[in-house]
Amino acid sequence: RTAQANQIRGLLSEFGIVIPQGIRSIINRVPGILEDAGNDLPGSMRHLLKQLNDHLKQLS
């Protein structure tokens, strides 16, 4: 779980998006980030982040 959470946080940081540590924080914030059209995330990255976040939910 921790590795998955760190992977999500690391990918988002590449685009200047910072999420506080904590699995619940990531699970709760990623959907809003995916819906935000103003953050310049490419479609492929949005798809990947959705899959990773769904997997993190399954692990929790």
N, CA, C and O atoms as a Tripos MOL2 file, in Angstrom:
@<TRIPOS>MOLECULE
protein
  240   239    60     0     0
PROTEIN
NO_CHARGES

@<TRIPOS>ATOM
      1 N           0.8190   -1.1960    0.0000 N.3       1 ARG1
      2 CA          0.0000    0.0000    0.0000 C.3       1 ARG1
      3 C           0.8600    1.2560    0.0000 C.2       1 ARG1
      4 O           0.5930    2.2130   -0.7270 O.2       1 ARG1
      5 N           1.8850    1.2310    0.8200 N.am      2 THR2
      6 CA          2.7430    2.4070    0.9090 C.3       2 THR2
      7 C           3.4500    2.6590   -0.4110 C.2       2 THR2
      8 O           3.5470    3.8040   -0.8520 O.2       2 THR2
      9 N           3.9400    1.6110   -1.0410 N.am      3 ALA3
     10 CA          4.6250    1.7630   -2.3310 C.3       3 ALA3
     11 C           3.6740    2.3150   -3.3880 C.2       3 ALA3
     12 O           4.0570    3.1780   -4.1790 O.2       3 ALA3
     13 N           2.4460    1.8230   -3.4060 N.am      4 GLN4
     14 CA          1.4510    2.3030   -4.3690 C.3       4 GLN4
     15 C           1.1420    3.7740   -4.1180 C.2       4 GLN4
     16 O           1.0550    4.5630   -5.0590 O.2       4 GLN4
     17 N           0.9760    4.1420   -2.8520 N.am      5 ALA5
     18 CA          0.6960    5.5350   -2.5000 C.3       5 ALA5
     19 C           1.8560    6.4410   -2.9070 C.2       5 ALA5
     20 O           1.6420    7.5230   -3.4520 O.2       5 ALA5
     21 N           3.0710    6.0000   -2.6440 N.am      6 ASN6
     22 CA          4.2400    6.7970   -3.0220 C.3       6 ASN6
     23 C           4.3630    6.9360   -4.5320 C.2       6 ASN6
     24 O           4.7880    7.9800   -5.0260 O.2       6 ASN6
     25 N           3.9950    5.8960   -5.2640 N.am      7 GLN7
     26 CA          4.0340    5.9650   -6.7240 C.3       7 GLN7
     27 C           3.0560    7.0300   -7.2240 C.2       7 GLN7
     28 O           3.4020    7.8280   -8.0950 O.2       7 GLN7
     29 N           1.8590    7.0440   -6.6870 N.am      8 ILE8
     30 CA          0.8630    8.0420   -7.0870 C.3       8 ILE8
     31 C           1.3540    9.4430   -6.7480 C.2       8 ILE8
     32 O           1.2820   10.3480   -7.5800 O.2       8 ILE8
     33 N           1.8490    9.6220   -5.5360 N.am      9 ARG9
     34 CA          2.3430   10.9440   -5.1290 C.3       9 ARG9
     35 C           3.5100   11.3880   -6.0130 C.2       9 ARG9
     36 O           3.5980   12.5590   -6.3790 O.2       9 ARG9
     37 N           4.3990   10.4640   -6.3540 N.am     10 GLY10
     38 CA          5.5390   10.7930   -7.2020 C.3      10 GLY10
     39 C           5.1240   11.1940   -8.6050 C.2      10 GLY10
     40 O           5.6520   12.1570   -9.1620 O.2      10 GLY10
     41 N           4.1800   10.4600   -9.1790 N.am     11 LEU11
     42 CA          3.7000   10.7960  -10.5240 C.3      11 LEU11
     43 C           3.0400   12.1700  -10.5320 C.2      11 LEU11
     44 O           3.2630   12.9670  -11.4430 O.2      11 LEU11
     45 N           2.2350   12.4420   -9.5240 N.am     12 LEU12
     46 CA          1.5740   13.7460   -9.4620 C.3      12 LEU12
     47 C           2.5800   14.8780   -9.2620 C.2      12 LEU12
     48 O           2.4060   15.9730   -9.7960 O.2      12 LEU12
     49 N           3.6230   14.6100   -8.4980 N.am     13 SER13
     50 CA          4.6190   15.6610   -8.2620 C.3      13 SER13
     51 C           5.3550   16.0420   -9.5420 C.2      13 SER13
     52 O           5.8510   17.1630   -9.6590 O.2      13 SER13
     53 N           5.4320   15.1240  -10.4990 N.am     14 GLU14
     54 CA          6.0460   15.4370  -11.7930 C.3      14 GLU14
     55 C           5.2690   16.5260  -12.5300 C.2      14 GLU14
     56 O           5.8110   17.2040  -13.4040 O.2      14 GLU14
     57 N           4.0040   16.6870  -12.1720 N.am     15 PHE15
     58 CA          3.1560   17.7030  -12.7970 C.3      15 PHE15
     59 C           2.8810   18.8610  -11.8420 C.2      15 PHE15
     60 O           1.9990   19.6830  -12.0880 O.2      15 PHE15
     61 N           3.6450   18.9180  -10.7500 N.am     16 GLY16
     62 CA          3.5140   20.0250   -9.8090 C.3      16 GLY16
     63 C           2.3360   19.9080   -8.8620 C.2      16 GLY16
     64 O           1.9420   20.8940   -8.2390 O.2      16 GLY16
     65 N           1.7720   18.7270   -8.7450 N.am     17 ILE17
     66 CA          0.6280   18.5100   -7.8580 C.3      17 ILE17
     67 C           1.1250   17.7790   -6.6170 C.2      17 ILE17
     68 O           1.6630   16.6760   -6.7030 O.2      17 ILE17
     69 N           0.9360   18.4100   -5.4650 N.am     18 VAL18
     70 CA          1.4310   17.8510   -4.2110 C.3      18 VAL18
     71 C           0.2460   17.4030   -3.3600 C.2      18 VAL18
     72 O          -0.7140   18.1470   -3.1590 O.2      18 VAL18
     73 N           0.3360   16.1830   -2.8710 N.am     19 ILE19
     74 CA         -0.6780   15.6240   -1.9740 C.3      19 ILE19
     75 C           0.0250   15.2670   -0.6670 C.2      19 ILE19
     76 O           1.1100   14.6870   -0.6880 O.2      19 ILE19
     77 N          -0.5830   15.6070    0.4710 N.am     20 PRO20
     78 CA          0.0220   15.2210    1.7540 C.3      20 PRO20
     79 C           0.1500   13.7040    1.8730 C.2      20 PRO20
     80 O          -0.5800   12.9510    1.2290 O.2      20 PRO20
     81 N           1.0790   13.2800    2.6990 N.am     21 GLN21
     82 CA          1.2590   11.8510    2.9250 C.3      21 GLN21
     83 C           0.0150   11.2700    3.5730 C.2      21 GLN21
     84 O          -0.7460   11.9740    4.2370 O.2      21 GLN21
     85 N          -0.1740   10.0080    3.3740 N.am     22 GLY22
     86 CA         -1.3100    9.3050    3.9630 C.3      22 GLY22
     87 C          -2.1760    8.6920    2.8810 C.2      22 GLY22
     88 O          -2.5630    9.3610    1.9220 O.2      22 GLY22
     89 N          -2.4700    7.4360    3.0420 N.am     23 ILE23
     90 CA         -3.2280    6.7050    2.0350 C.3      23 ILE23
     91 C          -4.6290    7.2790    1.8830 C.2      23 ILE23
     92 O          -5.1100    7.4330    0.7600 O.2      23 ILE23
     93 N          -5.2930    7.5990    2.9880 N.am     24 ARG24
     94 CA         -6.6410    8.1820    2.9170 C.3      24 ARG24
     95 C          -6.6160    9.5140    2.1900 C.2      24 ARG24
     96 O          -7.5260    9.8220    1.4200 O.2      24 ARG24
     97 N          -5.5910   10.2960    2.4280 N.am     25 SER25
     98 CA         -5.4710   11.5920    1.7530 C.3      25 SER25
     99 C          -5.4050   11.4040    0.2450 C.2      25 SER25
    100 O          -6.0520   12.1370   -0.5020 O.2      25 SER25
    101 N          -4.6400   10.4410   -0.1970 N.am     26 ILE26
    102 CA         -4.4960   10.1730   -1.6280 C.3      26 ILE26
    103 C          -5.8110    9.6670   -2.2070 C.2      26 ILE26
    104 O          -6.2740   10.1630   -3.2350 O.2      26 ILE26
    105 N          -6.4080    8.6850   -1.5510 N.am     27 ILE27
    106 CA         -7.6600    8.1120   -2.0450 C.3      27 ILE27
    107 C          -8.7380    9.1870   -2.1630 C.2      27 ILE27
    108 O          -9.5190    9.1840   -3.1150 O.2      27 ILE27
    109 N          -8.7810   10.1010   -1.2030 N.am     28 ASN28
    110 CA         -9.8140   11.1370   -1.2040 C.3      28 ASN28
    111 C          -9.5470   12.2580   -2.1980 C.2      28 ASN28
    112 O         -10.4930   12.8480   -2.7200 O.2      28 ASN28
    113 N          -8.2850   12.5670   -2.4740 N.am     29 ARG29
    114 CA         -7.9590   13.7210   -3.3170 C.3      29 ARG29
    115 C          -7.8030   13.4100   -4.8010 C.2      29 ARG29
    116 O          -8.0310   14.2840   -5.6380 O.2      29 ARG29
    117 N          -7.4250   12.2050   -5.1370 N.am     30 VAL30
    118 CA         -7.1780   11.8760   -6.5460 C.3      30 VAL30
    119 C          -8.4140   12.0750   -7.4230 C.2      30 VAL30
    120 O          -8.2740   12.6100   -8.5230 O.2      30 VAL30
    121 N          -9.6130   11.6770   -7.0010 N.am     31 PRO31
    122 CA        -10.7720   11.9160   -7.8810 C.3      31 PRO31
    123 C         -10.9540   13.3870   -8.2530 C.2      31 PRO31
    124 O         -11.2800   13.6960   -9.4000 O.2      31 PRO31
    125 N         -10.7500   14.2860   -7.3140 N.am     32 GLY32
    126 CA        -10.8560   15.7140   -7.6070 C.3      32 GLY32
    127 C          -9.7780   16.1840   -8.5640 C.2      32 GLY32
    128 O         -10.0290   17.0320   -9.4200 O.2      32 GLY32
    129 N          -8.5890   15.6410   -8.4230 N.am     33 ILE33
    130 CA         -7.4870   15.9910   -9.3200 C.3      33 ILE33
    131 C          -7.7950   15.5100  -10.7320 C.2      33 ILE33
    132 O          -7.5140   16.2090  -11.7060 O.2      33 ILE33
    133 N          -8.3700   14.3240  -10.8420 N.am     34 LEU34
    134 CA         -8.7070   13.7840  -12.1590 C.3      34 LEU34
    135 C          -9.7900   14.6120  -12.8490 C.2      34 LEU34
    136 O          -9.7930   14.7300  -14.0740 O.2      34 LEU34
    137 N         -10.6980   15.1780  -12.0780 N.am     35 GLU35
    138 CA        -11.7880   15.9800  -12.6430 C.3      35 GLU35
    139 C         -11.3580   17.4000  -12.9900 C.2      35 GLU35
    140 O         -12.0250   18.0720  -13.7780 O.2      35 GLU35
    141 N         -10.2580   17.8630  -12.4150 N.am     36 ASP36
    142 CA         -9.7920   19.2370  -12.6220 C.3      36 ASP36
    143 C          -9.1360   19.3700  -13.9940 C.2      36 ASP36
    144 O          -8.0230   18.8880  -14.2050 O.2      36 ASP36
    145 N          -9.8230   20.0210  -14.9150 N.am     37 ALA37
    146 CA         -9.2960   20.1840  -16.2760 C.3      37 ALA37
    147 C          -8.1670   21.2040  -16.3290 C.2      37 ALA37
    148 O          -7.4450   21.2650  -17.3240 O.2      37 ALA37
    149 N          -8.0000   21.9970  -15.2970 N.am     38 GLY38
    150 CA         -6.9960   23.0510  -15.3080 C.3      38 GLY38
    151 C          -5.6100   22.6250  -14.8740 C.2      38 GLY38
    152 O          -4.7070   23.4600  -14.8230 O.2      38 GLY38
    153 N          -5.4090   21.3580  -14.5580 N.am     39 ASN39
    154 CA         -4.0970   20.9470  -14.0480 C.3      39 ASN39
    155 C          -3.1680   20.3780  -15.1210 C.2      39 ASN39
    156 O          -2.0710   19.9210  -14.7970 O.2      39 ASN39
    157 N          -3.5750   20.3960  -16.3650 N.am     40 ASP40
    158 CA         -2.7220   20.0040  -17.4950 C.3      40 ASP40
    159 C          -2.2380   18.5540  -17.4720 C.2      40 ASP40
    160 O          -1.2240   18.2380  -18.0950 O.2      40 ASP40
    161 N          -2.9380   17.6730  -16.7710 N.am     41 LEU41
    162 CA         -2.5790   16.2540  -16.8270 C.3      41 LEU41
    163 C          -3.0380   15.6840  -18.1620 C.2      41 LEU41
    164 O          -4.1920   15.8730  -18.5470 O.2      41 LEU41
    165 N          -2.1540   14.9880  -18.8740 N.am     42 PRO42
    166 CA         -2.5750   14.3520  -20.1280 C.3      42 PRO42
    167 C          -3.6030   13.2480  -19.8610 C.2      42 PRO42
    168 O          -3.6670   12.7000  -18.7600 O.2      42 PRO42
    169 N          -4.3900   12.9340  -20.8630 N.am     43 GLY43
    170 CA         -5.4140   11.9040  -20.7320 C.3      43 GLY43
    171 C          -4.8570   10.5610  -20.3180 C.2      43 GLY43
    172 O          -5.4680    9.8500  -19.5200 O.2      43 GLY43
    173 N          -3.7000   10.2080  -20.8540 N.am     44 SER44
    174 CA         -3.0990    8.9160  -20.5020 C.3      44 SER44
    175 C          -2.7000    8.8810  -19.0260 C.2      44 SER44
    176 O          -2.8110    7.8410  -18.3760 O.2      44 SER44
    177 N          -2.2360   10.0170  -18.4980 N.am     45 MET45
    178 CA         -1.8660   10.0820  -17.0810 C.3      45 MET45
    179 C          -3.1080   10.0130  -16.2000 C.2      45 MET45
    180 O          -3.0850    9.3890  -15.1400 O.2      45 MET45
    181 N          -4.1860   10.6490  -16.6310 N.am     46 ARG46
    182 CA         -5.4450   10.5740  -15.8720 C.3      46 ARG46
    183 C          -5.9260    9.1210  -15.7910 C.2      46 ARG46
    184 O          -6.3600    8.6550  -14.7370 O.2      46 ARG46
    185 N          -5.8410    8.4250  -16.9100 N.am     47 HIS47
    186 CA         -6.2600    7.0160  -16.9440 C.3      47 HIS47
    187 C          -5.3890    6.1790  -16.0050 C.2      47 HIS47
    188 O          -5.9060    5.3700  -15.2350 O.2      47 HIS47
    189 N          -4.0850    6.3700  -16.0680 N.am     48 LEU48
    190 CA         -3.1640    5.6270  -15.2100 C.3      48 LEU48
    191 C          -3.4320    5.9270  -13.7360 C.2      48 LEU48
    192 O          -3.4790    5.0090  -12.9180 O.2      48 LEU48
    193 N          -3.6060    7.1930  -13.3960 N.am     49 LEU49
    194 CA         -3.8450    7.5610  -12.0040 C.3      49 LEU49
    195 C          -5.1560    6.9740  -11.4880 C.2      49 LEU49
    196 O          -5.2440    6.5710  -10.3290 O.2      49 LEU49
    197 N          -6.1610    6.9250  -12.3360 N.am     50 LYS50
    198 CA         -7.4380    6.3150  -11.9210 C.3      50 LYS50
    199 C          -7.2290    4.8430  -11.6100 C.2      50 LYS50
    200 O          -7.7300    4.3440  -10.6020 O.2      50 LYS50
    201 N          -6.4910    4.1410  -12.4720 N.am     51 GLN51
    202 CA         -6.2230    2.7180  -12.2400 C.3      51 GLN51
    203 C          -5.4190    2.5110  -10.9580 C.2      51 GLN51
    204 O          -5.7300    1.6260  -10.1610 O.2      51 GLN51
    205 N          -4.3890    3.3250  -10.7630 N.am     52 LEU52
    206 CA         -3.5580    3.1930   -9.5670 C.3      52 LEU52
    207 C          -4.3590    3.4950   -8.3050 C.2      52 LEU52
    208 O          -4.2100    2.8070   -7.2950 O.2      52 LEU52
    209 N          -5.2020    4.5130   -8.3600 N.am     53 ASN53
    210 CA         -6.0140    4.8700   -7.1990 C.3      53 ASN53
    211 C          -7.0370    3.7700   -6.8940 C.2      53 ASN53
    212 O          -7.2710    3.4470   -5.7300 O.2      53 ASN53
    213 N          -7.6410    3.2000   -7.9270 N.am     54 ASP54
    214 CA         -8.5790    2.0920   -7.7230 C.3      54 ASP54
    215 C          -7.8720    0.8950   -7.0860 C.2      54 ASP54
    216 O          -8.4210    0.2320   -6.2060 O.2      54 ASP54
    217 N          -6.6590    0.6330   -7.5370 N.am     55 HIS55
    218 CA         -5.8790   -0.4730   -6.9690 C.3      55 HIS55
    219 C          -5.5470   -0.1910   -5.5070 C.2      55 HIS55
    220 O          -5.6120   -1.0900   -4.6690 O.2      55 HIS55
    221 N          -5.1950    1.0430   -5.2030 N.am     56 LEU56
    222 CA         -4.8890    1.4180   -3.8210 C.3      56 LEU56
    223 C          -6.1180    1.2210   -2.9350 C.2      56 LEU56
    224 O          -5.9950    0.7620   -1.7990 O.2      56 LEU56
    225 N          -7.2880    1.5590   -3.4390 N.am     57 LYS57
    226 CA         -8.5280    1.3420   -2.6750 C.3      57 LYS57
    227 C          -8.7300   -0.1430   -2.3840 C.2      57 LYS57
    228 O          -9.1470   -0.5120   -1.2860 O.2      57 LYS57
    229 N          -8.4350   -0.9880   -3.3630 N.am     58 GLN58
    230 CA         -8.5960   -2.4310   -3.1690 C.3      58 GLN58
    231 C          -7.6270   -2.9590   -2.1130 C.2      58 GLN58
    232 O          -7.9550   -3.8800   -1.3660 O.2      58 GLN58
    233 N          -6.4450   -2.3750   -2.0560 N.am     59 LEU59
    234 CA         -5.4470   -2.8120   -1.0850 C.3      59 LEU59
    235 C          -5.7810   -2.3570    0.3300 C.2      59 LEU59
    236 O          -5.3330   -2.9650    1.3030 O.2      59 LEU59
    237 N          -6.5600   -1.2990    0.4450 N.am     60 SER60
    238 CA         -6.8590   -0.7210    1.7700 C.3      60 SER60
    239 C          -7.9880   -1.4200    2.4710 C.2      60 SER60
    240 O          -8.3490   -1.0460    3.5870 O.2      60 SER60
@<TRIPOS>BOND
     1     1     2 1
     2     2     3 1
     3     3     4 2
     4     3     5 am
     5     5     6 1
     6     6     7 1
     7     7     8 2
     8     7     9 am
     9     9    10 1
    10    10    11 1
    11    11    12 2
    12    11    13 am
    13    13    14 1
    14    14    15 1
    15    15    16 2
    16    15    17 am
    17    17    18 1
    18    18    19 1
    19    19    20 2
    20    19    21 am
    21    21    22 1
    22    22    23 1
    23    23    24 2
    24    23    25 am
    25    25    26 1
    26    26    27 1
    27    27    28 2
    28    27    29 am
    29    29    30 1
    30    30    31 1
    31    31    32 2
    32    31    33 am
    33    33    34 1
    34    34    35 1
    35    35    36 2
    36    35    37 am
    37    37    38 1
    38    38    39 1
    39    39    40 2
    40    39    41 am
    41    41    42 1
    42    42    43 1
    43    43    44 2
    44    43    45 am
    45    45    46 1
    46    46    47 1
    47    47    48 2
    48    47    49 am
    49    49    50 1
    50    50    51 1
    51    51    52 2
    52    51    53 am
    53    53    54 1
    54    54    55 1
    55    55    56 2
    56    55    57 am
    57    57    58 1
    58    58    59 1
    59    59    60 2
    60    59    61 am
    61    61    62 1
    62    62    63 1
    63    63    64 2
    64    63    65 am
    65    65    66 1
    66    66    67 1
    67    67    68 2
    68    67    69 am
    69    69    70 1
    70    70    71 1
    71    71    72 2
    72    71    73 am
    73    73    74 1
    74    74    75 1
    75    75    76 2
    76    75    77 am
    77    77    78 1
    78    78    79 1
    79    79    80 2
    80    79    81 am
    81    81    82 1
    82    82    83 1
    83    83    84 2
    84    83    85 am
    85    85    86 1
    86    86    87 1
    87    87    88 2
    88    87    89 am
    89    89    90 1
    90    90    91 1
    91    91    92 2
    92    91    93 am
    93    93    94 1
    94    94    95 1
    95    95    96 2
    96    95    97 am
    97    97    98 1
    98    98    99 1
    99    99   100 2
   100    99   101 am
   101   101   102 1
   102   102   103 1
   103   103   104 2
   104   103   105 am
   105   105   106 1
   106   106   107 1
   107   107   108 2
   108   107   109 am
   109   109   110 1
   110   110   111 1
   111   111   112 2
   112   111   113 am
   113   113   114 1
   114   114   115 1
   115   115   116 2
   116   115   117 am
   117   117   118 1
   118   118   119 1
   119   119   120 2
   120   119   121 am
   121   121   122 1
   122   122   123 1
   123   123   124 2
   124   123   125 am
   125   125   126 1
   126   126   127 1
   127   127   128 2
   128   127   129 am
   129   129   130 1
   130   130   131 1
   131   131   132 2
   132   131   133 am
   133   133   134 1
   134   134   135 1
   135   135   136 2
   136   135   137 am
   137   137   138 1
   138   138   139 1
   139   139   140 2
   140   139   141 am
   141   141   142 1
   142   142   143 1
   143   143   144 2
   144   143   145 am
   145   145   146 1
   146   146   147 1
   147   147   148 2
   148   147   149 am
   149   149   150 1
   150   150   151 1
   151   151   152 2
   152   151   153 am
   153   153   154 1
   154   154   155 1
   155   155   156 2
   156   155   157 am
   157   157   158 1
   158   158   159 1
   159   159   160 2
   160   159   161 am
   161   161   162 1
   162   162   163 1
   163   163   164 2
   164   163   165 am
   165   165   166 1
   166   166   167 1
   167   167   168 2
   168   167   169 am
   169   169   170 1
   170   170   171 1
   171   171   172 2
   172   171   173 am
   173   173   174 1
   174   174   175 1
   175   175   176 2
   176   175   177 am
   177   177   178 1
   178   178   179 1
   179   179   180 2
   180   179   181 am
   181   181   182 1
   182   182   183 1
   183   183   184 2
   184   183   185 am
   185   185   186 1
   186   186   187 1
   187   187   188 2
   188   187   189 am
   189   189   190 1
   190   190   191 1
   191   191   192 2
   192   191   193 am
   193   193   194 1
   194   194   195 1
   195   195   196 2
   196   195   197 am
   197   197   198 1
   198   198   199 1
   199   199   200 2
   200   199   201 am
   201   201   202 1
   202   202   203 1
   203   203   204 2
   204   203   205 am
   205   205   206 1
   206   206   207 1
   207   207   208 2
   208   207   209 am
   209   209   210 1
   210   210   211 1
   211   211   212 2
   212   211   213 am
   213   213   214 1
   214   214   215 1
   215   215   216 2
   216   215   217 am
   217   217   218 1
   218   218   219 1
   219   219   220 2
   220   219   221 am
   221   221   222 1
   222   222   223 1
   223   223   224 2
   224   223   225 am
   225   225   226 1
   226   226   227 1
   227   227   228 2
   228   227   229 am
   229   229   230 1
   230   230   231 1
   231   231   232 2
   232   231   233 am
   233   233   234 1
   234   234   235 1
   235   235   236 2
   236   235   237 am
   237   237   238 1
   238   238   239 1
   239   239   240 2
@<TRIPOS>SUBSTRUCTURE
     1 ARG1         2 RESIDUE 1 A ARG
     2 THR2         6 RESIDUE 1 A THR
     3 ALA3        10 RESIDUE 1 A ALA
     4 GLN4        14 RESIDUE 1 A GLN
     5 ALA5        18 RESIDUE 1 A ALA
     6 ASN6        22 RESIDUE 1 A ASN
     7 GLN7        26 RESIDUE 1 A GLN
     8 ILE8        30 RESIDUE 1 A ILE
     9 ARG9        34 RESIDUE 1 A ARG
    10 GLY10       38 RESIDUE 1 A GLY
    11 LEU11       42 RESIDUE 1 A LEU
    12 LEU12       46 RESIDUE 1 A LEU
    13 SER13       50 RESIDUE 1 A SER
    14 GLU14       54 RESIDUE 1 A GLU
    15 PHE15       58 RESIDUE 1 A PHE
    16 GLY16       62 RESIDUE 1 A GLY
    17 ILE17       66 RESIDUE 1 A ILE
    18 VAL18       70 RESIDUE 1 A VAL
    19 ILE19       74 RESIDUE 1 A ILE
    20 PRO20       78 RESIDUE 1 A PRO
    21 GLN21       82 RESIDUE 1 A GLN
    22 GLY22       86 RESIDUE 1 A GLY
    23 ILE23       90 RESIDUE 1 A ILE
    24 ARG24       94 RESIDUE 1 A ARG
    25 SER25       98 RESIDUE 1 A SER
    26 ILE26      102 RESIDUE 1 A ILE
    27 ILE27      106 RESIDUE 1 A ILE
    28 ASN28      110 RESIDUE 1 A ASN
    29 ARG29      114 RESIDUE 1 A ARG
    30 VAL30      118 RESIDUE 1 A VAL
    31 PRO31      122 RESIDUE 1 A PRO
    32 GLY32      126 RESIDUE 1 A GLY
    33 ILE33      130 RESIDUE 1 A ILE
    34 LEU34      134 RESIDUE 1 A LEU
    35 GLU35      138 RESIDUE 1 A GLU
    36 ASP36      142 RESIDUE 1 A ASP
    37 ALA37      146 RESIDUE 1 A ALA
    38 GLY38      150 RESIDUE 1 A GLY
    39 ASN39      154 RESIDUE 1 A ASN
    40 ASP40      158 RESIDUE 1 A ASP
    41 LEU41      162 RESIDUE 1 A LEU
    42 PRO42      166 RESIDUE 1 A PRO
    43 GLY43      170 RESIDUE 1 A GLY
    44 SER44      174 RESIDUE 1 A SER
    45 MET45      178 RESIDUE 1 A MET
    46 ARG46      182 RESIDUE 1 A ARG
    47 HIS47      186 RESIDUE 1 A HIS
    48 LEU48      190 RESIDUE 1 A LEU
    49 LEU49      194 RESIDUE 1 A LEU
    50 LYS50      198 RESIDUE 1 A LYS
    51 GLN51      202 RESIDUE 1 A GLN
    52 LEU52      206 RESIDUE 1 A LEU
    53 ASN53      210 RESIDUE 1 A ASN
    54 ASP54      214 RESIDUE 1 A ASP
    55 HIS55      218 RESIDUE 1 A HIS
    56 LEU56      222 RESIDUE 1 A LEU
    57 LYS57      226 RESIDUE 1 A LYS
    58 GLN58      230 RESIDUE 1 A GLN
    59 LEU59      234 RESIDUE 1 A LEU
    60 SER60      238 RESIDUE 1 A SER
